[in-house]
Structures are given as C-alpha cells and as structure tokens.
C-alpha cells in the first residue's frame, strides 16, 4: 500500500469513527449532506452535516476540521475537534438556499460563520468559554459576536481526545457581559431563557 493510500485509509477510518462519536453527542445524523461545490481542502466551502434528532431544532456540524485523529484544529481541551452550531428552526433542506425562509436565513448565517471559523481555528487556539468578534470588513459576518464552549461538555470521553467546539452567536451586550463576568455566567442566563445552545438571533438579549 502506498503512503497516499495508507493516509486515505486512515482518513476514511477516522471519518467513520468520528461520525459515531458525533452521533453519540448530537443524536442520529440526517441522511442528507450539503456538499460544497468546491471541496474545502481545495479552498472551497465546508460540507455541512445535520443532526435533528436530539434537541429541538437541528445541529449543523462540520467534518473537515479534523480529518486525521489528533491532527487539525485543537485547543487546551480537545486534541482535535469539529465545529457545531444550533438553530431552533426545524430542518428544511428544501429551502436551505432560500434566505427568504426562516430556515434558509439561519442556515445561510450558520454556513457563513462556520466557513470563517474553520480556517481560523487551524491557525488560532479557540478554547471553550472564550469570546470572538469578527472584524467589520469580513463579508456577511462582520461585527458578529460569538462565544465558544465544549459540547456537550468540556471533557472528551474517548481515547482520541475528540470533541465538538460549540459556537453560539450572541449580542454585543452579551459578549461584554461574558468578558466581565465570565462565560459560565452568560451560559446560565441563556439556559434560563431557553436560548442555549442556539444561535438564533430573533430574540432579545438576556441583559
């Protein structure tokens, strides 16, 4: 077996293993995948994977941030991870590209955020409980505020040290609160209002 074939086999095996781990965290995966026209590895967009079978709404996750176990994006908690965001809107892939619909609008927003965070995560260490604000000049997502966390918690229960980095879009006032009082205090407020772990912005700030 050539080195290239061996690496591809390792990637394929990790994909299957990682998919099982993700289903353990997010519930059963939907059988449809939103494939990018140009592959992410060639400078295109991310493929998106959908998990609508555990929490109300749907989790939208990546599988290209860590293509080999222990390699790719990592932080102080996870040896390797993928990204996940949540919306309360029901999965509606027929209208995922139609931003005039509720699901299409939030799907487009999540897609844009994930495609900015993924390459950034390969260069920077993004830890749970940290906040992030996109520079205003970035198209579609400029000025948006985020907070990160582990999902469902910050302690991997697998030998690969694999986890999911949760991204939650928040209001600027909520980001400032998290920076002043700690993200855990913000999470408590979001949970009390039923907004955690979702990134839907059709709500009022919690402070």
C-alpha positions in Angstrom: 0.0 0.0 0.0 1.4 3.4 -1.0 1.8 6.2 1.5 -1.1 8.1 -0.2 -3.3 5.0 0.0 -2.4 4.5 3.7 -3.2 8.1 4.5 -6.6 7.9 2.7 -7.4 4.7 4.6 -6.6 6.4 7.9 -8.8 9.4 6.9 -11.7 7.0 6.0 -11.4 5.1 9.2 -11.3 8.3 11.3 -14.3 9.7 9.4 -16.4 6.6 10.4 -15.1 6.7 14.0 -15.6 10.4 14.3 -19.2 10.1 12.8 -20.0 7.6 15.5 -18.7 9.9 18.2 -20.6 12.8 16.9 -23.9 10.8 16.8 -23.2 9.9 20.4 -23.1 13.6 21.2 -25.7 15.0 18.8 -28.1 12.1 18.1 -28.6 10.3 14.8 -27.4 12.2 11.7 -29.7 13.1 8.9 -29.1 11.1 5.7 -28.6 14.2 3.5 -25.4 16.2 3.4 -25.0 19.7 2.0 -21.9 19.3 -0.2 -19.8 22.3 -1.2 -19.4 22.9 -5.0 -15.6 23.2 -4.5 -14.1 21.0 -1.7 -12.9 22.7 1.4 -9.5 21.1 1.0 -9.1 22.9 -2.3 -10.1 26.3 -0.9 -13.9 25.9 -1.3 -16.6 25.7 1.3 -17.4 23.2 4.1 -19.7 20.3 3.7 -22.5 20.6 6.3 -23.9 17.7 8.3 -27.3 17.8 10.1 -28.4 16.3 13.4 -32.1 16.9 14.0 -32.9 14.0 16.3 -31.9 15.1 19.9 -32.5 18.7 20.8 -35.4 20.7 19.5 -34.4 22.2 16.1 -31.2 21.0 14.4 -27.4 20.9 15.0 -25.3 21.8 12.0 -21.8 20.5 12.1 -18.5 20.1 10.2 -16.4 17.0 9.5 -13.4 18.6 7.7 -11.7 20.4 10.5 -10.1 17.3 11.8 -9.5 14.7 9.0 -6.9 12.6 10.9 -7.2 11.7 14.6 -5.1 14.0 16.7 -4.5 16.4 13.9 -6.2 19.6 12.6 -7.8 22.2 14.9 -7.1 21.7 18.6 -7.2 23.6 21.9 -6.5 23.3 25.6 -9.3 20.8 26.0 -9.6 18.8 22.7 -6.7 17.1 20.9 -8.9 17.6 17.8 -12.4 18.8 17.2 -15.2 19.6 14.8 -17.5 22.7 14.9 -21.2 22.7 15.7 -23.9 25.3 15.8 -27.6 25.0 16.6 -30.9 26.5 15.5 -34.3 26.1 16.9 -35.8 26.0 13.4 -36.8 22.6 12.1 -34.6 21.1 9.4 -35.9 22.2 6.0 -33.3 21.3 3.4 -35.6 22.0 0.5 -35.4 25.7 1.5 -31.8 25.8 2.8 -30.7 28.0 0.0 -33.7 30.3 0.2 -32.9 33.1 2.5 -36.4 34.4 2.4 -37.5 31.5 4.5 -36.8 31.2 8.3 -34.6 28.1 8.0 -32.8 29.4 4.9 -31.9 32.6 6.6 -30.4 31.0 9.7 -28.8 28.2 7.6 -27.0 30.8 5.5 -25.8 32.7 8.6 -24.5 29.5 10.2 -22.8 28.4 7.0 -21.1 31.8 6.7 -19.9 31.7 10.4 -18.6 28.1 10.1 -16.7 28.9 6.9 -14.9 31.8 8.7 -14.2 30.0 12.0 -13.0 26.7 10.4 -9.8 28.1 8.7 -9.2 30.5 11.6 -9.3 27.5 14.0 -6.4 25.9 12.1 -4.2 28.9 12.9 -5.5 30.0 16.3 -6.3 28.2 19.6 -10.0 28.6 20.2 -10.9 27.5 23.7 -14.3 26.8 25.4 -15.7 29.9 27.2 -13.7 32.3 25.0 -15.4 35.1 23.0 -14.8 36.3 19.5 -15.9 39.3 17.4 -15.5 39.3 13.6 -13.8 42.3 12.1 -16.3 44.6 10.4 -14.7 44.2 7.0 -15.4 40.4 6.7 -18.3 40.0 4.2 -21.6 38.7 5.6 -20.3 38.1 9.2 -18.5 41.4 10.0 -19.3 42.6 13.5 -20.9 39.4 14.7 -20.1 38.2 18.2 -19.5 34.6 19.3 -18.9 32.6 22.4 -17.4 29.1 22.4 -18.0 26.1 24.6 -17.5 22.4 24.5 -20.4 20.3 23.5 -22.0 18.5 25.4 -19.2 19.3 27.9 -15.5 20.0 28.0 -14.3 16.5 28.9 -13.7 14.1 26.0 -14.7 10.6 26.9 -12.8 8.9 24.1 -9.1 7.9 23.7 -8.7 10.2 20.7 -9.5 13.3 22.8 -12.0 14.3 20.2 -14.7 16.9 20.9 -17.1 19.4 19.5 -16.5 23.1 19.7 -19.8 24.8 20.1 -20.2 28.2 18.5 -23.0 30.4 19.7 -23.8 33.8 18.1 -24.6 36.4 20.8 -25.4 40.1 21.1 -22.6 42.6 21.8 -24.0 43.3 25.2 -23.9 39.6 26.0 -20.3 39.3 24.8 -19.4 42.2 27.1 -21.1 40.6 30.0 -19.2 37.3 29.3 -15.9 39.2 29.3 -16.7 41.0 32.5 -18.4 38.2 34.5 -17.2 35.0 32.7 -18.9 32.9 30.0 -20.3 30.5 32.5 -22.5 33.3 34.0 -23.7 34.1 30.5 -24.5 30.4 29.8 -26.6 30.4 32.9 -28.7 33.3 31.7 -29.0 31.8 28.2 -30.1 28.5 29.6 -32.7 30.1 31.9 -34.3 31.8 28.9 -34.1 28.7 26.7 -31.5 30.2 24.3 -28.6 27.8 24.9 -27.0 26.3 22.8 -28.8 28.1 19.9 -27.5 30.8 17.6 -30.9 32.2 16.5 -30.9 36.0 16.9 -34.7 36.5 16.7 -34.7 37.1 20.4 -34.0 39.7 22.9 -30.6 40.0 24.7 -30.5 38.4 28.1 -29.2 41.6 29.6 
